[in-house]
Amino acid sequence: MASRRVYLPSPREPSGATWLINCLLELGIRTFRYSPGGMWRREKGRWLLNPHELLLRKWLPALSDHESFDFRGDIEVQWMHEWRSDKYADSQIIYFVRDPRDAIYSRYKREGSQLTFAEFAAFPDVSTLLDKVVNWKLFNEGWLSHPRLTVVRFEDYKADAERTLRQVLHALGLEYGPSDIDRAVRNSTYDRAAAAERTYRAEHPDDIQIVNRSGRPMEWQTGIIDHNVVARIESLCSELLERLGYPSPALERHAISLKRHLSHLRFFGSIVLNRAAIERAHDDPGAHDAFRHTIEFAIALNSDLLTRASLPPHELAQLKASLREYLAGLGHEVEDSFVGAAPSAAPPDPEVMPLVRLKRGLLRRARRLIGSGA
């Protein structure tokens, strides 16, 4: 009998999903990110991690603690950062989320960007060309409208990990004894994950990225996070924050206008969006206009900004492709001559290194585009 597959999506921003993934592995539940066969191989009745997935030991201490696994055959869990699409329409979803005021900052610290936090929050996602705040909102709205959804919050796991794990197992229809749950929780703590990462990095000294950070709930209230970014998150995401049970003291609340933006990228035709939330913004004269933001970003983009963004080559390539598609419909071009932003390890391929140089006079014409509703 084929395994029942459950999906565990979460935003790109660190939200604690790896804690749950590690707990599931400790309980003998096979988890994977792309495909079961891509991550695991079966030898002599047990499951071993494929060599090309050894990097995951940085995130998941269970992969260092166990040489092999005896997975149960009735369920498997795929984790991902994918947007909701029709292929998940009938699937059971365990959704991991975190307060965006902490989550976006945690992503900033993890990715090692040389941008300021305000610049990082304003820098667009390479596929959607939406800034980090708007992208987070749209991603979450899509998944939270799924009919078979169980929400798991980072803050609840931090407050009571055992209780949170029991709630997930109950949603999955699985029963485990107290000793199994206690062991899974003890072997999935931040300290265990950080130790596993230190061991991995000692064995791979060229790997300098730190992925485990001791983030705390409500860290945004300590004052270490740019208060302007916090205010913007609260202004644009207040309704969603309240739905998820997060305090939202925004004095001014604004919608997000996506009417002009969505039509310029094919990507949005492949995902499920909360259309009701999008439509409500059309009547708000003070709405944040994603189209205007994208045009202004394209005009301001230069070698220094891209270099400090520290994007890996594949994300630079995707950013170039998205901008090319977006601007082509407006009669503008994206030229491939931004070699100065290349990471030292990147191949000198102009198709990898994007430079956005719009046709002469775009700045003047952009003002007309923004004002005309093109």
N, C-alpha and C positions, 0 to 999 in steps of 0.2 A: 504494500500500500504506500502511495506517495506521501511524503511529509506535507503537513499543513504549513504554508508559508505565511509568516507575519512580517510586516514591514515596520522598521524603526527609523523614520525620518527625523531630522533635526536641522536647524539652520546652520550655515557655515560658521557662525559665531559659536565659540565653545559654550556648550550648554550642559555638560555632564553626562552625555549619552554613553561615553566610553565606560563610565562606572557601571551602568546597567549591562552593557555588552560583556564586561568582565564577569559580572555576577552570573549571567546566563551561561557563560563558558564554564564557570566553576560548578554549575548545576547540571552540566552535561547536555546543554542545549546548543546545537550547532548554530553559530552565527557567521556571517560573511558579509563582504561589501559589494562585490561585483557578481560573483557566481560561486556556488559551492565548490565546483571543480577547480575554479581558479585559485581558491584559497586553501583547499584541503585535498589531501590524497589519502587513500585507504591502503593500509598495509597490515596483513595478519590480523584482520578484524578490528583494527583501531585506526583513528584518524590522526594524521600528522600534518603540520603546517607546511605548505609548499615553500621552498627556499626563497622565491622572489617576494614572499610576503613577510620576511623576517623583520622588516621595518616596523611592523605592527607591534613588536615587543616594546617599542617606546611608549605606546599607549596602553597596552593590555598586559599587566603582570602575569595573568594566567598563562600566557604563551611562553613565558620564561619559567614559570613554576612547574609546568607539566610538559613532558616530552611528547605525549600523545593523549588522545581523548577517546572516551567511549560514549559517543553521542546517542541520545535517544532517537528513535526513528520516526516519531509521530509529529514532530514540529521542528521548524528551522526559522531563524530570524535574519532578515537582511537589513543592514543599516545603511544609511545613505544621506546625502544632502540634496537629493533631487527635489525639484518642484513637483507639486501634485499634477498628475496627468490622468487621462481616462483609463490607463492600464491598471490603476489602483482602485478603480471604482467600487469593486466588490470585496476588496481585501480588508483584513483587520489591521488597524494602524495603532501603534504605540508611539505617541508623539512627545519628544523631549524638548522642553523650552526653558528659557531663562529670561529674567528681566533684561530688556535690551540695553538699559543704561549701564549694566555691568557686562553684558555679553559682548557688545560692540567694543568696549574698552579692552576686554580680555583678548579678543581677536587682534586688536591693535598691538598689544604687548607680545602676543604669540608670533605674529608675522614679521616682527622686526623691521617695520617700515621706518624710513628716515623722515617721513612726513610728521608734522604736528598732528595731534589727535583730531583737531578740527579739520585739517586737510584730509586726513584719512577717512573721516566720517563723510566728507563731501565727495571723495573719489568714487567714481561709479563702479558698480559690478561689471565685469567684462562681458557678460552675456546679456544683461538687461539694460545696461547703461543707466541704471537707477542708483542714486547714492545709497550709502549703507543703511540709513534710517528708513528710506522709502522701500528699499529692497527687502529689509527685514519685515516691514509691515505687510507688504504684498505676499511674501512667502508664507508668513504665518496665517494670514487671512485665508489663503487658499487651502491649507491643510486643516485649519480649525473648522472649516465648513464640511469636512468629510463626515459621512453618516455613521461610520464604525470606528470611532476615535476614542482612545484613552489618553488623556494628557498627563504627563509626568513633569513636574517642575523641579528645576535644579535646587531651589530653595527648600522644597519639602524633603528631598533626598539628603541635603545637608543637615536638616533639623532632625530627621529620624530615618536613617538609611534602611533599617530593618523593616519598618512599617511600610515604607515606600516600595521596597522589593515585594513584600507580601501583596500589596495592592496590584502590582503588575502581574504577578503570578496568578492572582485571582481573576484578573481580566483575561488572561490566557487560558484559564480553565485548568491550571496545573496545581498539583498539591505536592508540597515538600515538607518534611519534618523540621522542627526547630533547630536541630543540630546542623542540617544541611544549609538552612538559611543563614544561621550564624556564621558558618564557615565561609559561605560565599561573600558575606558582607565584610568579614575580617580580612579576606584576601583581596578585597577590591578598594581598599582605602586610598586616599591621596598619597600617604606615605609609602604604600606598597608600589603605587604607580610611579612615584618620583624615584624610588630606588631602582625599579626596573629600567627607567629611562637613563639613569646614571650608569648602570651596567652596560646598556646598549651603546651609549656614547663613548664609554671607555674602550669598547671593542671596535668602534667606528669613529675615530677621532676627527674625521673630516666632516662629520655631521654635527653642526653647531646649533641647529634649531632646538629651542627648548619648548616642549609641548605641554608639559604639566606645570601649571601655575596655581599657587594656593589662593585662588580667588575666593572671596567670601560674599555671602548674600548682602545686599544693600551697601556694597562698597562705594557706590556712587554718592552716598550720603556723607562720606568722609571728607569730601572736598578735593580728592586727588584727580577727579575727572572734570574736564572742561565744563563749566556750568552752562555755557552757551549751547553745547551739544546736548547736555541733559535737558535743557529747556526746549530744544527743538524736538527731541524724542517725545517729550511729554505733550508738546503742542500737536504733533502729527499723529501720535499713536495713543492718545488718551483713551479712546474707546476700547482699543485692544488691551491696553494695560489693565483697565478696570475689569474686562472680561476674564483676564487671567489671574485676577486677584492681587495686582500690584498697585501700590499707591500712585495716584496721578494728580499732583497738585497744580496742574497747568492753569495759568491765569487766562491764557489765550489759546483757543483750540482751532486748528485749521485743518481743512480737508486737503486731499492731494488730487490734483487734476491730472489724469492720465489719458484724456481723450485724444490729444494729438500725438502723444508719445507711443502708445501701443501699436499704432498703424505702421510705424516705420521699421519694426523688427519682426521677422517671421517667427522668432522664438516664442512670442506670446500666443501664437496660434497653436502651439503644441502643448500648452499647459492649462490647468484649470484655475481660473481666477474667481474671486468673490465679486461677481459683476454688480451685485446690489450695492456693495460698498463703493465700487468705482463710480456707479451712476450718481450716487448721492453727492459726489464732489462737484458735479457739473454746475450746480446752482450756487456754489460758494464763491463769491467774487474775490475772497482773500485766499483762495486755495493755492497751495504750492504747485507750480506748473512744471512738471517733469520735462516737458519739451524745451522750455526756456532754459532749464538747468543744463540739459544736454548740449544745447547749442553754445551756451556760455562756457561750458567745460571744453568743448572742441576748439573754441577760439583761444582759450587760455593755455591749452596743452602745449608744453615745450619739453625740451630735453631734460632740464633740471627737474621738473615735476615728475616725469616718468622714471628718471634714475632714482630719485628719492623714494618713489613708491615701491621699489624693490620687487616688482612682479617677476615671477618665474617666466621663462621663455614662452611656455604654452599659453599663459594668461596674457602676455603681451600680444601674441598672435591672435588670440580671441578678441582682445580689445580692438585691435586694428580691423579685424573682420566685421565686428559689430558697428564700429564707427563708419566703415566704408559703406555698409548696407544702409545705415541710418541716413547718411548724408547724400548718398547717391540719388535718392528719390527727390532731394531738394536741389539737385543740379550741381553738387560739389564733389570734390575728389579727396581721397586719402592717398598720399604719396608714401612710398616705402623708402625713406631716407633718414631714419632716426637711429642710426648706428650708435650714436653717442650714449644711448640709454641701455646698451647691451650689457648684461652681466658678463664678467670676465670669462666665465665658463661657457657662454653661449656661442654657437657657431656663427660665423660672420655671414648670415643669410638674411638678405633684405626682407624675405617673407616672414622671418621671425621677429624682426625689430620694426615696430610700427612708428611712423611719424605722421602725425596729423598736420598736414599743411593744406589748408583750404584754398580755393581759387582766389586770386587777387580781388580784393574788395569785399570779402565775405563779411567782415565786421560791419560794413555799412548795410549790406543786404540782410544780414542776420537781424538787424533792428527791424527791418520791414517784415521779415519772416515771423518774428516773434509777435509782432503787432497784428499781423494779418490773419493769424490762425491757420497757417499753411500746414 
